[in-house]
Amino acid sequence: MGTRRFRIRVPEDLGRTVAEARRARELTQEELAQATGLDRTYLARLEAGGSTIQIERTLRLLQELGVSIEAELTDDG
């Protein structure tokens, strides 16, 4: 399968990336939440494109500066 790259410009991009990476690892939201110490409802909101003020502000700041964020999903975890 290789490596997939995801460009993250808005909170929705981040949510899609997290959801796809979680599914690729065959994890449920509950399992990922437990592994990271996050609340499952937060994770669900994040995957659905919901944002926190911090994420939204950070992405807006980076966009203004011409900085992009890319996530890389590899087969080897």
Secondary structure by P-SEA (a helix, b strand, c coil): ccbbbbbbccaaaaaaaaaaaaaaacccaaaaaaaacccaaaaaaaaaccccaaaaaaaaaaaaacbbbbbbbcccc
